[in-house]
Amino acid sequence: MTIAPDSARQGSPQYQAMREAVVQMGDALPGKFEITKEGIVHDMMAPVGPHELTALRVRKRLEKVMPEELVAHTGTPDVEDEPGGIMRHPDIMVIAEVDMEVQASFDPRTLIAAVEIVSRSNPDNDWTGKTRDYPLLGIPIYAIFDPRTGTGAVLSDIHSTPEGPRYATRKDFVYGEDVTIADWTISTEGLPRYQ
C-alpha cells in the first residue's frame, strides 16, 4: 500500500518527513516500510515461514558459490539514494563485505544484485515498484522469487528509456530449474510455496 505522495526529493521537507516517519513506524508497527518514487510503501504482513525459508536457502546457496569476499546479506541497513528520494530494503543484498563498512544506509550502487522473495500481502511492490526503482538505484541485477506461483525472474542490463532507467533483459524460471544471478548459478529445488 502506498501511503504518501511522490513529490519528495532528498533535502526536501517531504522526503525528510517520510524518512522520519519510516523510522518511527518501523519501530512501532509490524511489516516493512520503504520510500519509493510513489511515496511510502508498507508491506503490512510480517514475513511468514515460506518467505523466510526461501530467503535463507537462496542466501546459503549463493554464498556457497560466490567468492569469500562477497556476501548474500539479509539484514539491515537499507539501501538509499537520498538525491533520488528512494530508500528500499531488499530481502537479500549481494554485496562485497568491504562495502558494508558504512555508518548509514548502503550505497545501492555497491550492490551486485538484489533478491526479493515476493510478499503474499503486497506482490506488486516486488513485481512492479522494485522493478522500476532498482534500475533507478543502479542495482545491476534484480532476482525475484515468487512462492505464490513457484516462478521467478532475473532482470538485468539497465538501459535508458523515456521513463528513466529500466532493465532490458528478463529471464523467467520455474522452481526446480537452476537460476543464474550475476555470475553464479544456484538450484531452486526445494524452495517452499505459500499454502
C-alpha positions as CSV (number, residue, x, y, z in Angstrom):
1,M,0.0,0.0,0.0
2,T,1.4,3.4,-0.9
3,I,0.7,6.0,1.8
4,A,2.4,9.2,0.8
5,P,2.9,11.5,-2.3
6,D,5.8,11.2,-4.7
7,S,6.8,14.8,-4.6
8,A,9.7,14.1,-2.2
9,R,13.4,14.6,-3.1
10,Q,16.4,14.5,-0.9
11,G,16.8,17.5,1.2
12,S,13.2,18.4,0.7
13,P,10.9,18.7,3.7
14,Q,8.7,16.0,2.2
15,Y,11.5,13.4,1.8
16,Q,12.9,14.1,5.3
17,A,9.3,13.8,6.8
18,M,8.8,10.5,5.0
19,R,12.2,9.2,6.2
20,E,11.5,10.2,9.8
21,A,8.0,8.6,9.5
22,V,9.5,5.3,8.2
23,V,12.0,5.1,11.1
24,Q,9.2,5.8,13.7
25,M,6.7,3.5,12.1
26,G,9.3,0.8,11.6
27,D,9.8,0.7,15.4
28,A,6.2,0.7,16.3
29,L,4.2,-1.2,13.6
30,P,4.6,-4.6,12.0
31,G,5.7,-5.0,8.5
32,K,8.3,-3.3,6.3
33,F,8.3,0.4,5.2
34,E,10.2,1.8,2.2
35,I,10.3,5.1,0.4
36,T,9.7,4.8,-3.4
37,K,9.1,7.2,-6.2
38,E,5.4,7.0,-5.3
39,G,5.8,7.6,-1.6
40,I,5.9,5.3,1.4
41,V,5.1,1.7,0.7
42,H,4.0,-0.5,3.7
43,D,4.1,-4.3,3.4
44,M,1.7,-4.9,6.2
45,M,2.4,-8.5,6.9
46,A,5.5,-9.7,8.7
47,P,7.3,-12.3,6.6
48,V,5.9,-15.8,7.0
49,G,7.8,-19.1,7.1
50,P,8.0,-19.8,3.3
51,H,9.2,-16.2,2.7
52,E,12.0,-16.5,5.3
53,L,12.9,-20.1,4.4
54,T,13.2,-19.1,0.7
55,A,15.5,-16.2,1.7
56,L,17.6,-18.5,3.9
57,R,18.0,-21.1,1.2
58,V,18.8,-18.7,-1.6
59,R,21.3,-16.9,0.7
60,K,23.1,-20.1,1.6
61,R,23.2,-21.4,-2.0
62,L,24.6,-18.1,-3.2
63,E,27.3,-17.9,-0.5
64,K,28.4,-21.5,-1.4
65,V,29.3,-20.4,-5.0
66,M,30.4,-16.8,-4.5
67,P,33.9,-15.6,-3.7
68,E,34.6,-15.3,0.0
69,E,34.8,-11.5,0.0
70,L,31.1,-11.3,-1.2
71,V,28.1,-11.9,1.0
72,A,24.4,-12.5,0.4
73,H,23.3,-10.2,3.2
74,T,19.8,-10.4,4.7
75,G,19.9,-7.8,7.4
76,T,20.0,-4.1,7.8
77,P,20.6,-1.3,6.8
78,D,18.5,-0.2,3.9
79,V,19.9,0.9,0.5
80,E,19.2,4.6,-0.1
81,D,19.6,7.1,-2.8
82,E,18.9,10.4,-1.0
83,P,19.2,12.6,-4.1
84,G,16.7,10.4,-5.9
85,G,14.3,10.2,-2.9
86,I,14.3,6.3,-2.7
87,M,15.0,4.0,0.3
88,R,14.5,0.3,-0.2
89,H,15.3,-2.8,1.8
90,P,16.0,-5.9,-0.4
91,D,15.4,-9.3,1.2
92,I,18.9,-10.3,0.1
93,M,21.7,-8.0,-1.0
94,V,24.7,-9.4,-2.8
95,I,27.5,-7.1,-1.8
96,A,31.2,-7.0,-1.1
97,E,31.9,-7.2,2.7
98,V,34.1,-4.2,2.4
99,D,31.2,-2.1,1.0
100,M,29.2,-2.9,4.2
101,E,31.7,-0.8,6.3
102,V,29.4,2.2,6.4
103,Q,27.7,4.1,9.3
104,A,24.4,4.7,7.5
105,S,22.4,3.1,4.6
106,F,24.3,1.1,1.9
107,D,25.0,2.9,-1.3
108,P,22.8,1.0,-3.8
109,R,25.5,1.3,-6.5
110,T,27.7,-1.0,-4.4
111,L,25.2,-3.9,-4.7
112,I,26.0,-6.6,-7.2
113,A,22.4,-7.9,-7.0
114,A,19.2,-7.5,-5.1
115,V,17.0,-10.5,-4.5
116,E,13.3,-10.3,-3.4
117,I,11.0,-13.0,-2.2
118,V,7.5,-11.9,-3.2
119,S,5.3,-11.0,-0.4
120,R,1.9,-12.6,-0.2
121,S,0.4,-9.3,1.1
122,N,1.8,-6.9,-1.5
123,P,3.2,-8.7,-4.6
124,D,3.0,-5.5,-6.8
125,N,5.7,-4.0,-4.6
126,D,8.2,-6.7,-5.7
127,W,7.0,-7.2,-9.3
128,T,6.2,-3.6,-10.2
129,G,7.6,-1.0,-7.8
130,K,11.0,-2.6,-7.3
131,T,11.3,-3.4,-11.0
132,R,11.0,0.4,-11.5
133,D,13.1,1.5,-8.5
134,Y,16.1,-0.9,-8.6
135,P,17.4,0.3,-12.0
136,L,16.9,3.9,-10.8
137,L,19.2,3.0,-7.9
138,G,21.7,1.5,-10.3
139,I,21.4,-2.1,-9.0
140,P,22.6,-4.2,-12.0
141,I,20.8,-7.4,-11.2
142,Y,17.3,-8.0,-9.7
143,A,16.1,-11.5,-9.0
144,I,12.6,-12.2,-7.9
145,F,11.4,-15.5,-6.3
146,D,7.6,-15.9,-6.1
147,P,6.4,-18.5,-3.5
148,R,2.8,-17.8,-4.7
149,T,3.4,-19.3,-8.1
150,G,6.7,-21.2,-7.8
151,T,8.2,-19.0,-10.5
152,G,10.6,-16.1,-10.7
153,A,12.7,-13.9,-13.0
154,V,16.1,-12.3,-13.1
155,L,16.2,-8.8,-14.6
156,S,19.5,-7.2,-15.8
157,D,21.1,-4.9,-18.4
158,I,20.0,-1.5,-17.3
159,H,19.3,0.8,-20.2
160,S,17.8,4.3,-20.7
161,T,14.2,4.8,-21.6
162,P,12.0,7.9,-21.8
163,E,10.6,6.9,-18.3
164,G,14.1,6.5,-16.9
165,P,16.5,3.6,-16.5
166,R,14.9,0.1,-16.9
167,Y,16.0,-3.5,-17.1
168,A,16.3,-4.6,-20.7
169,T,16.7,-8.4,-20.1
170,R,14.3,-10.7,-18.2
171,K,14.9,-14.4,-17.8
172,D,12.0,-16.3,-16.3
173,F,12.3,-19.5,-14.4
174,V,10.2,-22.0,-12.6
175,Y,11.0,-23.6,-9.2
176,G,13.1,-26.8,-9.8
177,E,15.3,-25.1,-12.5
178,D,18.7,-23.7,-12.0
179,V,18.9,-19.9,-12.0
180,T,21.8,-17.6,-12.7
181,I,22.1,-14.5,-10.6
182,A,25.0,-12.3,-11.8
183,D,27.9,-14.8,-12.2
184,W,26.5,-17.6,-10.0
185,T,24.1,-20.4,-10.7
186,I,22.1,-21.9,-8.0
187,S,19.3,-24.5,-7.7
188,T,15.7,-23.6,-7.0
189,E,14.9,-27.2,-5.9
190,G,13.1,-27.4,-2.6
191,L,12.1,-23.8,-2.3
192,P,8.8,-23.6,-0.3
193,R,5.5,-22.3,-1.7
194,Y,2.8,-20.4,0.1
195,Q,-0.2,-22.6,1.0
